[in-house]
Amino acid sequence: MPNRNEINDVLRKLEKDNPGFVDKLNDRSVNEIREIQSLLVGYRITNFFVKRDNETIPLADGTTKNIGGNRLIGFSYDMTLR
């Protein structure tokens, strides 16, 4: 089975080079990235989801404030045989 840490490193590098890029990825597009294809020999990624810190707090005027800063926490996905 492919190493999740290596796949996550590739995805984090893509996010660092182009902020917000990984949010646009879906199952099909994440499997088409060349660096990930070389790591996924015989497998494919399914149920891809980006986890971000979107913690909010209510303010006195009734609005909310994002205190999480929309930071990238990690990725959630499954690897299945092709």
C-alpha positions as CSV (number, residue, x, y, z in Angstrom):
1,M,0.0,0.0,0.0
2,P,1.3,3.5,-0.8
3,N,2.7,5.6,1.9
4,R,0.2,8.3,3.1
5,N,2.9,10.6,4.4
6,E,4.5,10.9,0.9
7,I,1.1,11.6,-0.7
8,N,0.3,14.2,2.0
9,D,3.7,15.8,1.5
10,V,3.0,16.2,-2.3
11,L,-0.4,17.7,-1.5
12,R,1.0,20.1,1.1
13,K,3.7,21.2,-1.4
14,L,1.0,21.9,-4.0
15,E,-0.9,23.9,-1.4
16,K,2.2,25.9,-0.4
17,D,3.0,26.7,-4.0
18,N,-0.5,27.7,-4.9
19,P,-2.8,28.4,-1.9
20,G,-6.3,27.1,-2.3
21,F,-5.4,24.7,-5.1
22,V,-6.1,21.5,-3.1
23,D,-9.6,22.8,-2.3
24,K,-10.5,22.5,-5.9
25,L,-9.4,18.9,-6.2
26,N,-11.8,16.0,-6.4
27,D,-11.3,12.2,-6.5
28,R,-10.6,12.2,-10.3
29,S,-8.3,15.2,-10.4
30,V,-6.2,14.2,-7.4
31,N,-5.5,10.8,-9.1
32,E,-4.3,12.7,-12.3
33,I,-1.4,14.5,-10.5
34,R,1.8,13.0,-11.9
35,E,3.7,12.9,-8.5
36,I,0.8,11.1,-6.9
37,Q,0.3,8.7,-9.8
38,S,3.9,7.5,-9.3
39,L,3.1,6.8,-5.6
40,L,-0.2,5.1,-6.3
41,V,0.9,2.2,-8.5
42,G,-2.0,-0.2,-8.5
43,Y,-4.2,2.0,-6.2
44,R,-6.4,5.1,-6.6
45,I,-7.6,7.7,-4.1
46,T,-11.3,7.9,-3.4
47,N,-13.4,10.0,-1.0
48,F,-10.9,12.9,-1.1
49,F,-11.6,15.7,1.3
50,V,-9.5,18.7,2.5
51,K,-9.6,19.4,6.3
52,R,-9.3,23.1,7.3
53,D,-9.5,24.9,10.6
54,N,-12.7,26.9,10.3
55,E,-13.4,27.4,14.0
56,T,-15.6,30.4,14.7
57,I,-16.7,32.3,17.8
58,P,-19.8,34.4,18.2
59,L,-19.4,38.1,18.6
60,A,-21.6,40.4,20.7
61,D,-23.2,42.0,17.6
62,G,-24.5,38.6,16.5
63,T,-21.9,37.9,13.8
64,T,-19.2,35.3,14.0
65,K,-15.4,35.6,13.6
66,N,-13.2,32.9,12.1
67,I,-10.5,32.2,14.6
68,G,-9.2,29.2,12.9
69,G,-7.7,31.2,10.1
70,N,-8.7,28.6,7.5
71,R,-5.4,26.8,8.1
72,L,-4.8,23.5,6.3
73,I,-5.1,20.7,8.9
74,G,-4.8,17.7,6.6
75,F,-6.5,15.4,4.0
76,S,-9.0,12.6,4.3
77,Y,-9.1,9.9,1.6
78,D,-9.3,6.2,1.1
79,M,-7.0,4.2,-1.1
80,T,-8.6,1.4,-3.1
81,L,-7.2,-1.1,-5.6
82,R,-7.6,-0.1,-9.3
